[in-house]
């Protein structure tokens, strides 16, 4: 990361990846320790709560950028904890959808507090102002938009 001979774009990408890995590991540890949830659990709950409706497993997998098998494990774990429930799809009785429960909403709110404290400590405290944060948001949104749907290898 400290190699000044590298192009700035490469240094930025490497720094983003490294910071992301460190932050993800820290968030995962804190979240699991304080709430019993994994980051993927929280993301699934957030997607179900934000959507405000029922999601099929394939939709959850796409949003979490997980395989169907990985998504099944997440939903199985959340269902076992009473945080989500599977239901027949009202539009297609052959299909199944997942809904967040009231306990799931409570767990998500608790997780949000843990994540916010950790993000302030590890991220926001190191930004100089909202303009700097807005610049980062702009760059990340462009990179994500350009790469959405790209196959994972």
C-alpha positions, 0 to 999 in steps of 0.5 A: 500500500505504501509504494509511491511508484504505483499509479494512484488508482491502484493505490486507491483500489488497494487501500479500499480493499484493505480497509474493507477487509479490516472493517468487515472483520471488526464489524463481524466480530463486534456484531456476533459478540454483541448480538449473535448475528453475522454481517450476512444475517444483518444484511438479509434482515435489512433487505427484508425490512427495507423492502417492506414486503416478501422476498424470494430466496433468489432475490435475497441471494442477488442482494446479498451477493451470495450463492443460493446455498449460502443464502439458504444457510443465512435464512435457515439460521435467521428462521431458527432464531425466530427473526424471519419466516418462510411463507408460500408466495401469495402470487405463486403458491408453488414458490416460497418467500421470506418475511422479517418478523417483529423479533427480526426488526428488533434484532436489526435495530440492535445490530444497527446500533453496534454497527454505527458505533463501530463505523464511527470509531473505525471510519467516520472518525477519520474523515475530515468532513461531510464533503470528504464522505460525499466524495467517497460515496460518489466514487463507490456508487459509480464503481458499484453501478458499473460492476453490478451484475458482473459474474463472480469468479 
